[in-house]
Amino acid sequence: MFFDIGIKDFIDVLLVAFLLYYTYKLMKASGSIKVFTGILVFILIWLVVTQVLEMKLLGSIFDTLMSVGVIALIVLFQDEIRRFLLTLGSHRHVSALSRLFNGSKKESLKHDDIMPVVMACLSMGKQKVGALIVIEHNTPLDEIVRTGEVIDAAINQRLIENIFFKNSPLHDGAMVISKKRIEAAGCILPVSHDLNIPKELGLRHRAAMGISQQSDAHAIIVSEETGAISVAYRGQFYLRLNAEELESLLTKEN
């Protein structure tokens, strides 16, 4: 029979479609969607030349390019591949399996931990004091912490406001909250080059988007120009949040 399709073939097609869709999302988030489209066009031409037209000489050239192209793609998209693996490793089910083996428990932030951050953001928003706060979840941010000054203090509203005070030496960088403590301040975040980010959003927003694309952290931004509070999470912006919306988003299970 010409069409002999079983459940295994259906699952195979479904997984390939999911992989292509997820790759498309990663490329779109990183601003490399045109490169991704070009690769798909090249693969399509390669299939037509080798499988449909059966051109041996041109097909052998394309086969050589495809074999070398795998290495070139790894070098070209190393950041996207790293982001994919980080996202896969930080998934809630994978993290739960990891905690099962190493015996550790995830310390999720509760209402009492979040409220000092929320109140500090509201206060800084009213005074139009710029701030960038990153809350770590499953993906470790040790590399980010090493770029700043170690604080290792309890989460406190006054301390957060003092760190981001305009004359403070640490106010320009990002604060990292990890394991229910203020781990570091003045940290440097990777800046997103996504072309879809609105031009009216500044460098703090791009830095917040960058860390949200590379980890499962919440990145809170207080605009110095408007005082508006926003959050970048998993490559998406949540703009102009009020206190209730901010608290709800930060306490949401990952």
C-alpha positions in Angstrom: 0.0 0.0 0.0 1.3 3.5 -0.9 0.2 5.1 2.4 1.2 3.0 5.3 1.1 5.4 8.2 1.1 4.1 11.8 1.0 5.8 15.2 4.9 5.9 15.2 4.9 8.0 12.0 2.3 10.3 13.4 4.3 10.9 16.5 7.4 11.4 14.4 5.8 14.1 12.3 4.3 15.8 15.4 7.7 15.9 17.1 9.4 17.4 14.0 6.7 20.0 13.8 7.1 20.9 17.4 10.9 21.1 17.0 10.5 23.4 14.0 8.0 25.6 15.8 10.2 25.9 18.9 13.2 26.7 16.8 11.1 29.4 15.0 10.2 30.9 18.4 13.8 31.0 19.5 15.0 32.6 16.2 12.2 35.2 16.3 13.0 36.1 20.0 16.7 36.5 19.1 16.1 38.5 15.9 17.5 35.7 13.7 14.2 34.8 11.9 15.6 35.8 8.5 18.6 33.5 8.9 16.2 30.7 10.0 14.0 31.2 6.9 17.1 31.2 4.7 18.2 27.8 6.2 14.7 26.3 5.5 14.9 27.6 1.9 18.3 26.0 1.5 17.2 22.7 2.9 14.2 22.7 0.6 16.4 23.4 -2.5 18.7 20.6 -1.3 15.8 18.1 -1.1 14.5 19.1 -4.6 18.0 18.8 -6.2 18.9 15.4 -4.6 15.5 13.7 -4.2 13.2 15.1 -7.0 15.6 16.1 -9.8 18.3 13.7 -8.8 21.1 15.9 -10.1 24.3 14.0 -9.0 26.9 16.7 -9.5 24.9 19.6 -7.9 23.6 17.1 -5.3 27.1 16.1 -4.2 28.0 19.8 -3.8 24.9 20.4 -1.7 25.6 17.2 0.4 29.1 18.5 1.2 27.7 21.9 2.2 25.1 20.2 4.4 27.7 18.1 6.2 30.0 21.1 6.8 26.9 23.3 7.5 26.1 21.5 10.7 29.3 22.7 12.3 28.8 26.2 10.9 25.3 26.3 12.4 26.5 25.3 15.8 29.0 28.2 15.8 26.5 30.6 14.3 23.7 29.8 16.7 25.7 28.9 19.8 23.7 31.5 21.9 20.4 30.1 20.7 21.4 26.5 21.3 22.6 27.4 24.8 19.3 29.2 25.5 17.4 26.1 24.3 19.3 23.8 26.6 18.9 26.2 29.5 15.1 26.4 28.9 14.9 22.6 28.6 16.9 22.1 31.8 14.9 24.7 33.7 11.5 23.2 32.8 9.4 22.5 35.9 9.3 18.7 35.2 13.0 18.4 34.5 13.8 20.5 37.5 11.6 18.3 39.7 13.4 15.2 38.4 16.7 16.8 39.2 15.6 17.7 42.8 14.4 14.1 43.2 17.9 12.8 42.5 20.0 15.3 44.5 17.5 15.6 47.4 17.2 19.4 47.4 14.0 21.3 47.5 13.1 24.4 45.5 12.7 27.5 47.6 9.9 29.4 46.0 9.2 33.0 46.9 6.1 33.6 49.0 4.0 36.6 49.6 6.2 37.8 52.5 9.3 37.6 50.3 7.8 39.4 47.3 6.0 42.3 49.1 9.2 44.2 50.0 10.2 44.0 46.3 6.7 45.1 45.2 6.6 48.0 47.7 10.1 49.1 46.8 9.2 49.2 43.1 6.0 51.2 43.7 8.0 53.7 45.8 10.7 54.0 43.2 8.1 54.3 40.5 6.5 57.3 42.2 9.9 59.0 42.5 10.9 58.0 39.0 14.0 56.2 40.2 15.2 53.6 37.6 15.7 50.1 38.8 16.4 46.6 37.4 15.7 43.6 39.7 16.3 40.0 38.6 14.6 37.2 40.6 16.3 33.8 40.1 14.3 30.6 39.9 15.5 27.3 38.5 18.3 28.5 36.2 21.4 29.5 38.2 22.6 33.1 37.7 26.1 32.6 39.2 27.8 34.2 36.1 25.6 37.3 36.4 26.2 37.6 40.1 30.0 37.5 39.5 29.8 40.7 37.4 28.4 42.7 40.4 29.1 43.3 44.0 28.0 40.6 46.5 25.4 41.9 49.0 24.0 38.7 50.6 21.3 40.4 52.6 17.7 39.7 53.6 15.1 41.1 51.2 14.3 44.6 52.5 12.4 47.5 51.0 14.7 50.2 52.4 17.8 48.4 51.2 16.4 48.0 47.7 15.5 51.7 47.5 19.0 52.7 48.8 20.8 50.6 46.3 18.9 52.2 43.4 19.1 55.7 44.8 20.4 58.0 42.0 23.7 58.8 43.8 24.4 55.1 44.7 27.4 53.6 42.9 25.3 50.4 42.2 22.2 52.0 40.9 23.1 51.6 37.2 23.4 47.8 37.3 20.9 45.0 38.1 20.1 43.5 41.5 19.9 39.7 41.7 17.6 38.0 44.2 18.4 34.4 44.9 17.3 31.9 47.5 15.2 34.5 49.3 18.1 36.9 49.7 19.5 39.9 47.8 22.6 38.1 46.4 24.3 41.0 44.5 23.8 44.4 43.0 25.5 46.4 40.1 25.4 43.2 37.9 25.7 43.3 34.2 23.0 41.6 32.1 23.1 40.3 28.5 21.3 42.8 26.3 18.7 41.5 23.9 19.1 42.5 20.2 15.5 41.5 19.4 14.3 43.9 16.7 10.7 43.5 17.9 11.3 45.4 21.1 9.5 48.8 20.9 12.0 51.6 20.4 10.5 53.6 23.2 11.8 51.0 25.7 15.4 51.7 26.9 18.5 49.8 27.8 17.1 48.5 31.1 14.2 46.9 29.2 16.6 45.3 26.7 18.8 44.0 29.5 15.7 42.6 31.2 14.6 40.9 28.0 18.1 39.5 27.5 18.2 37.7 30.8 14.6 36.5 30.4 15.5 34.9 27.1 18.5 33.1 28.6 16.8 31.9 31.9 13.5 31.5 33.7 14.1 34.5 35.9 11.7 37.4 36.4 13.3 40.7 35.5 11.5 43.8 37.0 12.1 47.2 35.4 11.2 50.5 36.9 11.4 53.2 34.2 13.4 56.3 35.1 11.5 58.4 32.5 7.9 57.4 33.3 8.0 55.5 36.6 6.1 52.6 35.0 6.8 49.1 36.3 7.3 46.3 33.8 8.4 42.6 34.0 10.3 40.5 31.4 9.6 36.8 31.8 10.5 34.0 29.4 11.1 36.4 26.5 7.8 38.4 26.9 7.1 41.9 28.4 4.4 42.7 30.8 4.2 46.4 30.8 2.7 49.1 33.1 1.8 46.8 36.0 0.1 47.8 39.2 0.9 46.3 42.6 -1.6 43.4 42.4 -0.5 42.4 38.9 3.2 42.6 39.8 2.7 40.5 42.9 0.6 37.9 41.0 3.2 37.6 38.3 6.1 37.3 40.6 4.5 34.6 42.7 3.3 32.6 39.7 4.7 29.0 39.7 7.4 28.4 37.1 
